[in-house]
Amino acid sequence: MAESQKNEPDAPLWVTLDNNIQAMSYKSIRVNFKNISKRASIKKPVNPHSFRHLAVTNWILDGLNEQEIKHRCWLVPRISTDVTYLC
């Protein structure tokens, strides 16, 4: 990733490793997770969504309130999403 993109809030989190350095699609990330988990002999489902659930669960255990969790999950405050669903 270019040095100028490191501090940009809209820069992608997951990027390709080729010379074009583009944002990876959700499908590409999911396939990579699946392949890595298979090589590591992990039996449980491993995908980006399961990492989201794990993060939210840890934030709840750390004592964050619902508004802080929604902010970290990039949820718009007007959306009535129950934090319980995210866990």
C-alpha positions as CSV (number, residue, x, y, z in Angstrom):
1,M,0.0,0.0,0.0
2,A,1.3,3.4,-0.8
3,E,2.5,5.4,2.1
4,S,0.0,8.2,1.3
5,Q,-2.9,5.7,1.7
6,K,-2.0,4.5,5.2
7,N,-3.7,7.4,7.0
8,E,-6.8,7.7,4.7
9,P,-10.0,6.7,6.5
10,D,-11.5,5.4,3.2
11,A,-8.5,3.2,2.3
12,P,-9.4,-0.5,1.9
13,L,-8.5,-2.8,4.8
14,W,-7.9,-5.8,2.5
15,V,-6.0,-5.3,-0.8
16,T,-4.6,-7.4,-3.5
17,L,-0.8,-8.2,-3.6
18,D,-0.3,-7.6,-7.3
19,N,1.0,-4.4,-8.8
20,N,-2.4,-2.8,-9.1
21,I,-3.1,-2.9,-5.3
22,Q,-6.9,-2.8,-5.4
23,A,-9.5,-3.5,-2.7
24,M,-10.3,-7.2,-2.4
25,S,-13.8,-8.3,-3.0
26,Y,-15.8,-10.0,-0.2
27,K,-15.7,-13.2,-2.2
28,S,-11.9,-13.1,-2.5
29,I,-11.5,-12.6,1.2
30,R,-13.9,-15.4,2.0
31,V,-12.1,-17.8,-0.4
32,N,-8.7,-16.9,1.1
33,F,-10.0,-17.5,4.6
34,K,-11.5,-20.8,3.6
35,N,-8.2,-21.9,2.0
36,I,-6.1,-20.8,5.0
37,S,-8.4,-22.5,7.5
38,K,-8.3,-25.7,5.4
39,R,-4.5,-25.7,5.4
40,A,-4.5,-25.0,9.2
41,S,-7.0,-27.9,9.7
42,I,-9.5,-25.6,11.4
43,K,-12.9,-27.3,11.5
44,K,-15.1,-24.4,12.5
45,P,-16.4,-22.0,9.8
46,V,-13.9,-19.2,9.2
47,N,-15.1,-16.2,7.2
48,P,-15.1,-12.4,7.6
49,H,-18.5,-12.4,9.3
50,S,-17.4,-14.8,12.0
51,F,-14.5,-12.4,12.8
52,R,-17.1,-9.6,13.1
53,H,-19.1,-11.6,15.6
54,L,-15.9,-12.4,17.5
55,A,-15.0,-8.7,17.6
56,V,-18.4,-7.6,18.8
57,T,-18.5,-10.3,21.5
58,N,-15.1,-9.2,22.8
59,W,-16.2,-5.5,22.8
60,I,-19.3,-6.5,24.9
61,L,-17.1,-8.5,27.3
62,D,-14.7,-5.5,27.5
63,G,-17.7,-3.3,28.7
64,L,-18.3,-1.1,25.6
65,N,-21.8,0.2,25.4
66,E,-24.1,-0.3,22.4
67,Q,-23.4,3.1,20.8
68,E,-19.6,2.5,20.9
69,I,-20.0,-1.0,19.4
70,K,-22.2,0.4,16.6
71,H,-19.6,3.1,15.9
72,R,-16.8,0.5,15.7
73,C,-19.0,-1.7,13.4
74,W,-19.6,1.3,11.1
75,L,-23.4,1.2,11.8
76,V,-25.3,4.3,11.2
77,P,-27.0,5.4,14.5
78,R,-30.4,5.6,12.8
79,I,-30.4,1.9,12.0
80,S,-32.1,0.0,14.8
81,T,-29.8,-3.0,15.0
82,D,-29.8,-5.0,18.1
83,V,-26.3,-5.7,19.4
84,T,-27.5,-9.2,20.3
85,Y,-28.0,-10.0,16.6
86,L,-24.3,-9.1,16.0
87,C,-23.1,-11.5,18.5
